[in-house]
Every structure is written in structure tokens, then in C-alpha cells.
Amino acid sequence: MATSQDISTTATTITEGMRRQFHRDGFLVVPNALETEDVEILRREADCLINYLISENINIMTDYGEPITCGYIDPPVSQMFILSKKSYSHVRDQVPEEPDSVLHILFEKVPAMVNNFLPQESEDDPTCLFNEQYIVKTPDSADASSFEWHQDSQYMDASAQETFPVVSCWIALDNVNLKNGTLLVEPFPKLKDAKTGGYVDPPGLFQERNTYVQHHKNLASHYVNPPPNKMTAIMKAQNRLPLQPPPPPPTAAAVASTLADMLPKDPKEWVCESQAPVLVEVPAGSIVFLSGWVRHCSLGNSSSKFRRAFMPQYSAGKVVTATGGMVSLAVPCNEYDERGREWVGRRSRMQKEEDELIDDDDGFGRTEDLDLGDDIDMEG
């Protein structure tokens, strides 16, 4: 069981090796990343939404679809909530029946960890909440609740895929295992030096968005298609050795030299070795951080209980299409002073009444000219 001290330590001690493992494999599992108290808050909200759907005679698996939008039940009049932390928080706090709030989880605890796996943020490119949903598998729904192999990036506009890294944070709200519908993740193919046959490890941090996207995309381009049959994938996952952490980090200059010297300029000429799938079996409160380009699927729930997960997703910058349309949410996790444009840390609260959004009595601001793209659903 994690204590309050444990979560603070977890959020601030994502190591260099863990970051490099994420960029090498396309995902990272952090067991017991959230406190029990936070898991309970998320469970209560998930149950609130489930009960609402049941009261409306909605079958989660067949009528509504597995992902449950959690930002609101009744859409607000204005769309300003997708751009403003203040407006989004107002909408978000309307969901729970009890005086719980997920905001500290959504905008503080999880971003503190996910920032380790995104390019360095700035005022122009802040870490943004991109999407969030509960993913609930009802009891005895093995066939209906199975979800096929996919990459989360495939749900984005093509131009946005090439520009904005997105990391999904799949949070187990129940102990997950083979029986109740957990994740199967196929790690990125491993890079090899064409001359020596040795493995090439990526750096722990990609500073530039473009470099980040291209590296993940290029590794994913070496997946063997079609994806493996699920039963075959499960067998391989059960017989595989544990994922090995990368070797001790080289110097920054050595990493740059390695990638430049060992890899052909044309990604099609990269030498890659497929890795066996990984079956995620972890306790409640664990988080699986997933690159938008890593291939994964989920199994059906054949158990007699609900299987609940919560999946917020975060982007490096506000994700827009080539024509300027919004792809999904673009709520900055940090705050800054509008007048002085002074960047403010996550735990600093500098919003003042004179800085707040112009309101038209509906609780939100106005965005009459906002070009919104289609909503996206990503399942697991």
C-alpha cells in the first residue's frame, strides 16, 4: 500500500533508466503509482458514471461503447472548457456525487510523472490534458469487452500525428489480470547496430517534439503486420523473460553520436528485432504509460466483477490540425499570469479575478470561432 510519502517519491524519482526504457519499448509500467486514497476517489467517480448509465437503461458494452467520457454528463453550453483549466475544473467537479475531486490527480500527480516521458515543456508548448475517459468492462463480457490491436495515434488527425507527442496513462482501478481484461502491449522493435549487431538505446529525453515523434514513429514502422493473434500473443507473453532495463546512461554526446553513427538516415534501413508482447498484471493504482505509437490491445472480462480503469492522456502542446482545428482537449496543466506572461509552476496559484475568462453567465467563457475536430475514443 502506498503512503502519501510514497506517491511524492514516485512522482519525483522517475529515473533516467525508466525514461530510456519508455523511449526504447514505447511504454513503461509503474506499479503502485497512486495512493489508495486517490484510487478510491477515481473508483467512486467511475461508479457514479456507471450507475448513471444503468439508470438510463444504457448497456455500457453494446449501447454506449466501452470508454465513458468523464468530463461531463450533460455537455456545457460553451466549449471554453476544452482550453481553460479553470473552466474545465468547474465542469469536472460537477460529476461526482460526493465531495471528491479528481483535479489534483488529473493536473498534478499524474502530470508530474508523465512530464518525464514528454519533451520539455514551456509556456508555448505546455503539457496539456488531451483526453480522459474511464474504461469499464462489465462482468462476464469476454467477447464484447475485448478490444483489438491499435495505436492511440491512429485516432488523431494525420497532421497532428506528425507534430504532437501524446502519452496515455492507463491507470488500473482494480487488480488487473488475464481473466478480467487487462492490457497486452507489444513493445517497439529493438534497434540494432547493423555493423555490430549490438542494441542501440535511445536517450532518456527528447528535447524537441519533432525528434521525439519521428523516433517513436520510425520504431513503430518496423512492427510486423498484421499484429499477432491474441492467443498467440498471450502465450508468448507468458513465456517471455522480464523486460530488461537499459544499460547505465552514456553521456549526452555519446548518445547523440550513437544515434547518428549507428543508424542509417533512412529509417527503412534500420535493423530492428521484434519483442514478445507483455501481459500487464498489476495491482490497483498502477500506471501504464503508453506512447501514442506503441501497439496494444485489451482482453475481454470473463470474471464476475467489473474491471475499471481510468485513462487520462497528455500532449506536448495544444494539439491542432494543419488547418488550426482542435483535435481534442487542450487544457494546460500549468498556469501562467495572462498579463505578464510569466510562467508559473504547477503548485503556484497566480490566477486573480481580473485575469479570469470573460463569462456570459453560463459558467464558462465564449469560443464562438473555435474549430473543433471530431471527438476521439481510445480504448483499453
Beta strands, then each sheet from edge to edge (+ up, - down):
strand 1: 27-30
strand 2: 67-69
strand 3: 127-137
strand 4: 147-150
strand 5: 166-172
strand 6: 183-186
strand 7: 190-192
strand 8: 271-273
strand 9: 278-279
strand 10: 287-291
strand 11: 295-298
strand 12: 307-316
strand 13: 331-332
strand 14: 335-337
strand 15: 342-344
sheet 1: 1+ 10- 5+ 12- 3+ 2-
sheet 2: 1+ 10- 5+ 12- 3+ 13-
sheet 3: 4+ 11- 6+ 9-
sheet 4: 7+ 8-
sheet 5: 14+ 15-
end
